[in-house]
């Protein structure tokens, strides 16, 4: 938690001319993480059904689970995502926000109650935990030929 306060304090000491660029950078990073999280929700079950071995890669699956755990935990604690907070601090300190950035903001920041997002984030996290439990990452990730050609059953 101290790290988040330190980061916010550093943001307030940034010269105003850098704020808009840094806010755009934080937004870009946020978009990449959102895309990673959403893609994992679709690609993992599709890849399991299609027999794609890479969707059972332990590092990839662990990062996906961790990212969604952080999102769900922040929501349960009633906190906004730290990237959202940093971007907001930087945008408020900037002289102006570029039009494209305003448009992208409107796509990812919806005017709905936090309780709605908390419920969705927790349900999504439970879904990812169930995927992990039912179709876990490969245990023997160094021996790629051990289960080659075998398609796991999606149902049953």
Secondary structure, 3 states (H helix, E strand, C coil): CHHHHHHHHHHHCCCHHHHHHHHHHHHHHHHHHHHHHHHHHHHHHHHHHHCCHHHHCHHHHHHHHHHHHHHHHHHHCCCCCHHHHHHHHHHHHCCCCCHHHHHHHHHHCCCCCHHHHHHHHHHHHHHHHHHHHHCCCCCCCCCCCCCCCCCCCCCC
